[in-house]
């Protein structure tokens, strides 16, 4: 498929939430941007649809517009790529966040990068390889898009948006805030902390209350050789809470112009400008927000050696899923929106097994999977939903999950027996459009 320009990848995931809080306070309005959605590839045949392709009440409501009351989820990503390095990179940090405006509540879950999961199109692998493989496909948003799809299909939580932030932006944003205050519980001595020239040096961070500038906060967030990835995830969440306290303090208000400048160009996301404005309008409510921050730790993901000798973390889903359901209950399907709906799923991408994983994911919402497999006729850039029978609730749910616009949902005739809806997955399902 045609190669499309890549967005810059970014090394430190904890920066993302910094920008998120700043963004919610109105500091990030100028820096968020959304890439254009590619049109469907020409010449690809599709099921015959009624003329016009316009929706009626039969198809259910349009793509939901956020009314500032529904919970939304954001996948926060940071990569291990350095500015001078060409080619794909991996997500070094991954956090799943949910903001529930009605409850004034944020849920934040750190996902270890070595977690052994099923990556769509690649089978079992470390979860951080999803970003790498997505970039390798040449999609404009393939890295974060495939990472989001991987988290969604393995954890069962719909991902509304993804956000990535760069290394330099982390340091600049912390400095623009005037630094942060962090209580370091134990002294850290890392004999192999990486420097900017591909070497290492001995990093020492003493225990106790400290005021950290951007560079020091980055070191505290990234160091791992003297401890574990689980401890590093806890430190990153500690920084997030310190940033929240700093952003919400009266002292930061005069610094907002500098913060905007520091963020400029550092953030990539699939959120649109309307979402930005809606989030920013909620800034006054953040004073009372509560945060539930947790880590998938060694008790839920013990060490494991694969048949190929790779050292990974094997997820204990019986322990992980109840926690996920508790933390993200407000964003999980209420009831079974696809109940009694015959669904056919076609994969119009080059990702092997995508239709099967999608079928498994949608069965949890009650769908009756009539058939699934690869689409005949080549790949599509944009997903399509063909409606053969009345199923407004099911259509509304699929539109919400896959961000389908009006022209991507069409009334069709002559469907296969038992099929009410035919979901054709294009590359936009991967790119997070």
N, C-alpha and C positions, 0 to 999 in steps of 0.2 A: 504494500500500500504506500501511498505517497507520504514522504517524510514531512513532518510539520515542525516548526520551531519549538524548542523546549523552553519551559520556564526555568529560571535559575533554581537549583536545589539548595537546601539550607541545612546547616549542621546542628542546630541546637533547638530541640523541640520546646523547651520551657519558655523560650521567647514568645511562642505563639500565644500563650495565655496572657502574657504581658500585654501584647498588642490587643488581645481580645478585651481585656479590662479597659485599656486605654481607648479602644474603639467604642466600647459601650459608653464611655464618658464623652464621646464626641471628638476624641482626638484623632481618630483615624479616618475621617470622612473622605479625605482627599487621596488616600493611598490605596484603597481597595479597588480592584478592577476585575472585570469578568471577561474572559475570552469569548469570541464569537463562536456560535455553534455551526459546525459544517453542515452543508446541505447533504441530502441523501446522494449516494453515488449514482451517476447517470447510468441508465441502461439496465438497472436491476429490476426484474419483474416482481410484482407484488400481487396479492389476491385482489380480485376485481372488487372495486368499491363503488358506492353510489356517487354520482356526479357531485362536485363541489366539496365533498369531504368535510362539510360543516357539522358541528356537533348539535344535537338537540338534547332535550331533557332525558332522552333515552340513555344517553351515554354517561349521565351523572354530571356533577359539577365540574367546572374548569379546574385547572391546576390550582390548589389552594394557595391563596396569598396570606402570608403571615399576618395575623391580626394583633400580634403582641401579647397574646394570652396563651397560645399553644406552646408546649415544650418543643425545643429544637435541639438537634445533635450536631456536634462538630468534631471531626477527626483532626487532631493537632499533630503535625508531623515536623520532624527535623531530620536532616540527612547528614551522612558522614563525609560529604564531598567538600573538598577545599576549593577556594576560588580559582586556583590555577589548574585544577584537574579537569580534563575533558572526559566525556563519556558518562554513562549512567552511574548512579550512586545508590546507596541503600538508606533506608530510614533508620537513623540511629536512635531516635526517640519517637514514641507513639503514645498518644493519650486520647482517650475517648471522653468527650465532655458533653453534658446536657445542661441547658439553661431552661428552667421552668419559671416563666414570669409570674404565673398565678400563685405559685408557692414561694416566690423569691428565693429560689434554691438552685444551686449548681452541683452537679455530680461530676466527679473527675476520676477516671480510672486509668492507671498506668499499665501499659501492656508491654511485657519484656520482648526485646527484639529477637531473641532466640527461640520464641515459642514455636513449637512444631504444629503447623496447621495445614489445611488444604488450600493452596493458592489457585484460584481459577485459571485453568489452562496449563498448570505446571505440576499439579498433584501436591504431595506432601513436601513441605520445605519450611525453612525459617520464615516467620511472618515478615521480617524486614526485607526479604528478597522480592516481595510484591512490588515495592516502589521501583526497584532496579529493573524488573522485567517489564513493568509498565512503561518506563522510559525507553527501554530497548525497542519497543514497538514503534517509536517515532510519533506517538500521539502527543498533542500539545499539552495535555494534562494526564498522560498515561500513568505517570508515577503515582501521584496522589490518588488518581481515580481508581487504579487497580488495588492500591492499598486500602482505600475505603470499601471497595467491593469485597475484598478479602475479610476485613473486619466485620462487615455487615453479614456475610454468609456464614462465618464461623461463630459469631457471638449472637446473631439473631436480632441485632438492634439496627433499625434503619438509620443510615447516615445521611443527614440533610446537606451538610457542607463540609468541605475540607479546607484547611489553612496550612500554609508553610511559611516559615520565616528564616532569614539568613543569619549566619554567624555574626557578621559585622553589625547587623541590626540589633542583635542582642546587647552587645556592648554599648552601642549608641543610645539605645532606649534606657538602659539602666542608668547611664550617665546623665541623660536628659532628665530623669527623675530625681537626680541628686543622690543616687545610690540607694541601697536598701539595707535594712537592719536584719541580721540573721543570727540566731543562736546556734552555734556549732556544738553538737552534743559531745563529740569526741574528736581528739586531734587526728588530722589526716596527714599521712606522709605517703606520697606517691612517687616512687623512684623512677617511673617511666612516663611521666606526663608529657604528651606530645607538644612540641613547639611548632612555630609556623614554617620552619625549614625542614620538616620531616625528621627532625631529631627528637631528643627527649631531654628533660631536666627533672631535678628533684623538686617536687611541689610539697610545701608544708603549710598547712592551715591549722592554727592553734584552736583549741576548744574555747568556748565562751561566746558572749555577745560581741558581734562585730558589725561594723558599717562597711559594706562592700561596694566598690565601684563596679563598672561593667566587666572589666577584665577579671577581677577577683570572683565575681558572681559566676562568670562563665567557667572558671576553673573549678569552683565548688560544684557546679552542675555536671561537669563532664568527667571529673576524675573517677576512676573505678578500679585501678590496679591494686590499691591497698584494701579495697572492700569488694562488694559485689554489685552486679547490675540492679539487684533489688534495692540495695542501699542507695545507689545513685538515683533510682526512681523516687525514693522517699525524699532525697535532697532536692530534687527538681520540684517536687510538689511543695516543699518547704519554701523554696524561692518564689513559687507562684503565690503562696499566701502572703509572703513578705511584700511582693509587688502589689498585691491587692490592697494591703494596708497602706502602702505608700501612695498608690494612685488615688485612694479615697481620702487621703489626708488634705487639709486645707493648704498645706505648703506646696502641693503640686500644681495648683491651679495656675500660678504665674508661669509654670514651665510647660504648659500645654502647647504653645507655639513651637518650642524646641522639640517637643515630643513628636509633633506632626512631621517636622522636618526629619527627625531621626528615623521615623517609620517609612518615609517615602521610598518606594522601590524595594523595601525589604519584605513585603508581605505579598503572597499570592493566594488567591482563593477563588472558589466558584460561586461565591455569594454575589448577588447583583446590588445595584445602587439602592433599590427600594428596601432591600433587607438591611443595608447599612443604615439608612435613615431610620428605619423602624427600631433597630437595636439602639441607636444613639439616643432616641427619644426616651428610652427607659433608664437613662443615666441616674436621674434622681432617686430611683428605687434601690440602687445598689448599696446604699448605706446599710440596709437591713438584710442583705442577702446572706444565706447560710451556705456552707460548702461541705459536701461529703466527699472527701478525697481518700481513695484506697489504691492499693498496689496488688497486682497479681504476684504473690510472693512465692518463696520456696515451698510453702505448704500446699500451694495449688499447682505448682509447676516444678516438680523435682527434676534433677539432672537425669539425662538419658543419653545413651550412645546408640546411634542408628546402625543399621546393618553395614553402612558404608564407613562407619567409624566417626561420624560427625557428633560432636558434643552439643546437645540441644536441651531444651526444656520441654518436657512432655506435659501437656495440659491435663489436669484432672477436671474434666468437664462437670462431673457430679458436684464438685466444690465450687467451680467458677460460675456455672449457670445460675444457681440460686442467688449469688451475689449480684450478678448482672441484672437479673429480673427485679431484685430489690432496688438497685440503684437507678435503673432506667425504666421502671414500670410505666411512667407517664408517657413514654415514647413507643412502647410496645403495642402491638395491635390489641384493641379492645374487642374481646370476643373473637369471632372468626369471620372477617370481612369477605373472605373468598369461599365461604361455606356453600356447598351445593352448586359450585361453579365449575363446569368442565373447561379445563384450560389446556391449550396446546402451546408448547414453548419451542421456538426455533432460535438457533444460535447463528447470527449473521456476522460473526467475527471470526478471527483465526485462533481464538482461545479454545483449545480442546476441552470438552467437558463442561463448558459454561451452561449449556441447557440443563444438564443433569443437576448441577449445583443449584441452579435457579429453581428447578422443580422441587428439590428438597427444601429449599428455603421457603417457598410459597405454600408448600403443604402444611407448614406450621400455622398458616393463616386460614387453613381449612380448604384449600383448593383440591379439586379432584383432577389429577394430572392424567389426561387422556393419552397424550404422547409428547415426546420431546426428542430433539435431535438437531443436527446441523441443517441449516437452510440451504436449499438448492437454488443456485443462481448467483452466488457470490456474496461478498460482504456489503453491509450497509453502514453508512456513517451514523444515521439516526434510527433509533428504535421506532417500531410501529406497533400499534395495538388495533387489531381488527375485531369488530364486535358483530357477532352473528345472532345473538339473542339478548334480550333485556337483562342487564345485570348492573344497574347503576352503582350499587355499593361496591361491587368488585372493581368496576372501572375506576371509580374515585380512588380506591386504595392503590391500584396499580399506577395511576397517574401520579399519585403522591410519592410512591416509592421510586419510580423511575423518571420523575420530572418530565412527564410527557406533555407537550404543548397541544393546542387544538388541532393542528394539522398532522399530528402523529397518532390521532385516534380517528378511525374511520368505520362507518357502517359498511358491512360486507355481506354478500349473499352466498348461499351454497356452501356453508361450512361443513367440515367433516362431521360424521355422526357423533353426538355427545359433546361437541365443542361449542361452548358459548363465546369464548374469547381466545384469540390467537395472538400471543405475545412474541414479537420478533425482536430480538436483542441486537442492536447495532453497537458501533464503537462508542457512542455517547454513554452507554451504560457503564463503560470502563472509565471514560474520562470524567465522569461525575458532572455532566452537563445537566 
